[in-house]
Amino acid sequence: MLVHPQFDPIAVSIGPVAIHWYGLTYLAAFGLFLLLAGQRVRHPAYRGAGWQRSDVEDLLFFGVLGVVIGGRLGYALFYKPGYYAANPLEVFAVWKGGMSFHGGLVGVIAAMALFARRRGRRFLEVTDLIAPCVPTGLAAGRVGNFINGELWGRAADPTLPWAMVFPQSGSALPRHPSQIYQFLLEGLLLFVLLWLYARGPRRLGQVSGAFLVGYGLLRFVAEYFREPDGFLGLLALGMSMGQWLCVPMIAAGAALWAWATRQDAPAALPPR
């Protein structure tokens, strides 16, 4: 049975300046997005539509705003609405933690809609471009979760070779290292599947729909191994809040993919 090594959350300290591992994982996520989206805009379809490297940098700026604002508001609304209604200024205390992926997704969608409107581009053209570039950022975030020893898994069979004790949980129970599961599933696996899928000729909206369905399904599965938030526990039908938030995501993705499939003209990328 393994024991979480309880890493020092500070990677580098120079005088009064402390650089946290979690911050470095965010930098890695941003760097991977620039690299991968830069590759995407080099495809003939995007290059022919006038996409440039500078557009990718602007997309990152809009996306970061969407993630931070949407993720924080989503956490307040989905997970602790009563607390933040009584303490509204606490919403701005992002340094105290508390971010929601699903809220961040809504924030990014809003940010991409704004970007598309300002640049005179189709919204789904923008989301199809960025969708395959998102999972590596999610993978980087899960590495940060593991280093911090947070979002640990549910109790596991002690004979499981990779079962791990997380002292941060306040117990000596062996648990699933659910952060690693999510790193592998909604991070690496989803990236490979989407990247390969997006290389073929796809209709406008199909890649975005595939992302919503793929992430929703993989996150839904991973939630069975992740300890639910203590202040919420399991909700109706024995499902966690994360699973319930994945249900409309999967439905919306399936509907978008089906709608896109019925469109007359292919609108995305030829094979490389």
C-alpha positions as CSV (number, residue, x, y, z in Angstrom):
1,M,0.0,0.0,0.0
2,L,1.4,3.4,-1.0
3,V,1.4,6.6,1.0
4,H,1.1,10.0,-0.6
5,P,4.5,11.7,-0.3
6,Q,2.9,15.0,0.8
7,F,4.9,17.2,-1.5
8,D,5.8,20.7,-0.4
9,P,3.2,22.8,-2.4
10,I,5.9,25.4,-3.0
11,A,8.2,24.4,-5.8
12,V,10.6,27.4,-5.6
13,S,11.1,30.0,-3.0
14,I,13.2,33.1,-3.6
15,G,13.1,35.5,-0.7
16,P,9.5,36.6,-0.2
17,V,8.4,35.1,-3.6
18,A,7.0,31.6,-3.6
19,I,6.2,29.7,-6.7
20,H,3.7,27.0,-6.1
21,W,3.5,23.7,-8.0
22,Y,-0.1,24.4,-8.8
23,G,0.9,27.6,-10.5
24,L,3.5,25.8,-12.6
25,T,0.8,23.3,-13.7
26,Y,-1.3,26.2,-14.9
27,L,1.7,27.6,-16.8
28,A,2.2,24.1,-18.4
29,A,-1.5,24.0,-19.4
30,F,-1.2,27.5,-21.1
31,G,2.0,26.5,-22.8
32,L,0.5,23.3,-24.2
33,F,-2.5,25.2,-25.4
34,L,-0.3,27.6,-27.3
35,L,1.7,24.7,-28.8
36,L,-1.3,22.6,-29.9
37,A,-3.6,25.4,-31.0
38,G,-0.6,26.7,-33.0
39,Q,-0.5,23.4,-34.8
40,R,-4.3,23.5,-35.4
41,V,-4.2,26.9,-37.1
42,R,-1.6,25.5,-39.5
43,H,-4.2,23.1,-41.0
44,P,-5.2,24.2,-44.6
45,A,-8.8,24.9,-43.6
46,Y,-7.9,27.3,-40.8
47,R,-5.0,28.8,-42.6
48,G,-7.2,29.4,-45.6
49,A,-9.8,31.1,-43.4
50,G,-7.2,33.6,-42.2
51,W,-6.3,32.2,-38.8
52,Q,-2.9,33.3,-37.5
53,R,-0.7,32.6,-34.5
54,S,-1.7,35.9,-32.9
55,D,-5.3,34.6,-32.9
56,V,-4.2,31.7,-30.7
57,E,-2.6,34.0,-28.2
58,D,-5.8,36.1,-28.0
59,L,-7.8,32.9,-27.6
60,L,-5.7,32.0,-24.6
61,F,-6.3,35.4,-23.0
62,F,-10.0,35.1,-23.5
63,G,-10.0,31.5,-22.3
64,V,-8.0,32.2,-19.1
65,L,-10.6,34.9,-18.2
66,G,-13.4,32.5,-18.8
67,V,-11.8,29.7,-16.8
68,V,-11.1,31.9,-13.7
69,I,-14.4,33.8,-13.7
70,G,-16.6,30.9,-14.7
71,G,-14.8,28.4,-12.5
72,R,-15.1,30.5,-9.4
73,L,-18.8,31.5,-10.0
74,G,-19.6,27.9,-10.9
75,Y,-18.1,26.7,-7.6
76,A,-20.2,29.3,-5.7
77,L,-23.4,28.4,-7.5
78,F,-23.1,24.7,-7.8
79,Y,-21.4,23.6,-4.6
80,K,-21.9,26.3,-1.9
81,P,-24.7,28.6,-2.9
82,G,-25.9,29.2,0.6
83,Y,-22.5,30.1,2.0
84,Y,-21.7,32.6,-0.8
85,A,-25.1,34.1,-0.7
86,A,-24.5,34.9,2.9
87,N,-20.8,36.0,2.2
88,P,-20.9,37.4,-1.4
89,L,-17.5,39.1,-1.1
90,E,-15.9,35.7,-0.5
91,V,-16.5,34.9,-4.2
92,F,-13.5,37.1,-5.0
93,A,-11.2,35.3,-2.5
94,V,-9.9,32.9,-5.2
95,W,-6.7,32.3,-3.1
96,K,-8.8,30.3,-0.6
97,G,-9.5,27.7,-3.3
98,G,-12.7,26.4,-4.8
99,M,-13.1,26.1,-8.6
100,S,-15.6,24.1,-10.7
101,F,-14.7,22.6,-14.1
102,H,-18.2,22.8,-15.3
103,G,-18.4,26.5,-14.3
104,G,-15.1,27.1,-16.0
105,L,-16.5,25.4,-19.1
106,V,-19.5,27.8,-19.2
107,G,-17.1,30.7,-18.7
108,V,-14.9,29.5,-21.6
109,I,-18.0,29.1,-23.8
110,A,-19.0,32.6,-23.0
111,A,-15.5,33.9,-23.7
112,M,-15.3,32.1,-27.0
113,A,-18.7,33.5,-28.0
114,L,-17.3,37.0,-27.3
115,F,-14.2,36.3,-29.2
116,A,-16.1,35.0,-32.2
117,R,-18.4,38.0,-32.2
118,R,-15.6,40.5,-32.0
119,R,-13.6,38.7,-34.8
120,G,-16.6,38.0,-37.0
121,R,-16.1,34.2,-36.9
122,R,-18.6,31.4,-36.4
123,F,-18.8,30.3,-32.8
124,L,-18.5,26.6,-33.6
125,E,-15.5,27.3,-35.8
126,V,-13.8,28.7,-32.7
127,T,-14.8,25.9,-30.4
128,D,-13.9,23.2,-32.9
129,L,-10.5,24.7,-33.1
130,I,-9.8,24.7,-29.4
131,A,-11.6,21.5,-28.3
132,P,-8.7,19.1,-29.0
133,C,-6.3,21.4,-27.2
134,V,-8.2,21.5,-23.9
135,P,-7.6,18.0,-22.4
136,T,-3.9,18.4,-21.9
137,G,-4.6,21.5,-19.8
138,L,-7.0,19.3,-17.7
139,A,-4.3,16.7,-17.4
140,A,-1.9,19.4,-16.1
141,G,-4.4,20.5,-13.5
142,R,-4.9,16.9,-12.2
143,V,-1.1,16.7,-11.7
144,G,-1.4,19.8,-9.5
145,N,-4.3,18.1,-7.6
146,F,-2.1,15.1,-7.0
147,I,0.9,17.1,-5.8
148,N,-1.3,19.0,-3.4
149,G,-2.9,15.8,-2.2
150,E,-6.4,17.1,-2.8
151,L,-9.5,15.6,-4.4
152,W,-8.5,12.2,-3.3
153,G,-10.4,9.1,-4.1
154,R,-12.9,6.8,-2.4
155,A,-11.8,4.0,-0.1
156,A,-10.1,1.2,-2.1
157,D,-9.4,-2.5,-1.5
158,P,-6.1,-2.6,0.4
159,T,-4.9,-5.3,-2.0
160,L,-5.1,-2.9,-4.9
161,P,-1.4,-2.4,-5.9
162,W,-1.8,1.3,-6.4
163,A,-4.1,2.0,-3.4
164,M,-2.8,5.1,-1.6
165,V,-3.2,6.6,1.8
166,F,-3.7,10.3,1.7
167,P,-2.8,11.7,5.2
168,Q,-4.5,15.0,4.1
169,S,-7.8,13.2,4.3
170,G,-7.5,12.7,8.0
171,S,-7.6,8.9,7.8
172,A,-5.4,6.0,7.1
173,L,-7.8,4.4,4.7
174,P,-6.3,3.2,1.4
175,R,-7.9,5.1,-1.4
176,H,-8.0,5.3,-5.2
177,P,-5.6,7.9,-6.5
178,S,-8.5,9.4,-8.5
179,Q,-6.4,12.4,-9.6
180,I,-4.3,10.0,-11.6
181,Y,-7.4,8.3,-13.0
182,Q,-8.7,11.7,-14.2
183,F,-5.2,12.6,-15.6
184,L,-5.3,9.4,-17.7
185,L,-9.0,9.5,-18.7
186,E,-10.2,13.1,-19.2
187,G,-6.6,14.2,-19.8
188,L,-4.5,11.9,-22.0
189,L,-7.1,9.5,-23.3
190,L,-9.5,12.3,-24.3
191,F,-6.7,14.2,-25.9
192,V,-5.6,11.3,-28.1
193,L,-9.2,10.5,-29.2
194,L,-10.1,14.1,-30.0
195,W,-6.8,14.9,-31.7
196,L,-7.2,11.9,-34.0
197,Y,-10.9,12.6,-34.6
198,A,-10.3,16.2,-35.4
199,R,-7.7,15.4,-38.1
200,G,-10.3,14.0,-40.4
201,P,-12.9,16.0,-42.4
202,R,-15.6,17.0,-39.9
203,R,-18.7,19.1,-40.1
204,L,-19.0,22.3,-38.2
205,G,-19.7,21.5,-34.6
206,Q,-18.8,17.8,-34.6
207,V,-15.5,18.2,-32.8
208,S,-17.1,20.4,-30.1
209,G,-19.9,17.9,-29.7
210,A,-17.4,15.0,-29.4
211,F,-15.5,16.9,-26.7
212,L,-18.6,17.5,-24.6
213,V,-19.7,13.8,-24.9
214,G,-16.2,12.5,-24.3
215,Y,-15.4,14.6,-21.3
216,G,-18.8,14.1,-19.8
217,L,-18.6,10.3,-20.1
218,L,-15.0,10.0,-18.8
219,R,-15.6,12.4,-15.9
220,F,-18.8,10.5,-15.0
221,V,-16.9,7.3,-14.8
222,A,-14.0,8.8,-12.8
223,E,-16.4,10.2,-10.3
224,Y,-17.2,6.7,-9.1
225,F,-13.6,6.6,-7.7
226,R,-13.4,10.1,-6.4
227,E,-14.5,11.0,-2.9
228,P,-17.6,13.3,-3.0
229,D,-17.3,16.7,-1.4
230,G,-17.8,16.2,2.3
231,F,-20.4,19.1,2.6
232,L,-22.4,17.6,-0.3
233,G,-22.0,13.8,-0.2
234,L,-23.9,11.8,-2.7
235,L,-27.0,13.2,-4.2
236,A,-30.1,11.6,-5.8
237,L,-29.6,8.2,-7.3
238,G,-26.3,7.9,-5.4
239,M,-24.6,10.2,-7.9
240,S,-22.2,13.0,-7.0
241,M,-22.6,16.6,-8.0
242,G,-19.9,16.2,-10.6
243,Q,-21.9,13.3,-12.2
244,W,-25.1,15.3,-12.2
245,L,-23.3,18.2,-13.9
246,C,-22.0,15.8,-16.6
247,V,-25.5,14.6,-17.5
248,P,-26.6,17.8,-19.3
249,M,-23.1,18.1,-20.7
250,I,-23.4,14.7,-22.4
251,A,-26.9,15.4,-23.6
252,A,-25.9,18.8,-25.1
253,G,-22.8,17.2,-26.8
254,A,-24.8,14.4,-28.3
255,A,-27.5,16.8,-29.6
256,L,-24.8,19.1,-31.1
257,W,-23.0,16.2,-32.7
258,A,-26.3,14.9,-34.2
259,W,-27.2,18.3,-35.5
260,A,-23.8,18.8,-37.0
261,T,-23.9,15.4,-38.7
262,R,-27.2,16.4,-40.5
263,Q,-25.6,19.5,-42.0
264,D,-25.0,19.4,-45.8
265,A,-21.5,20.5,-46.2
266,P,-18.3,19.4,-44.3
267,A,-16.8,22.5,-42.7
268,A,-13.7,21.6,-41.0
269,L,-10.4,19.9,-41.6
270,P,-9.1,17.6,-44.4
271,P,-6.7,14.9,-43.3
272,R,-3.1,16.1,-42.8
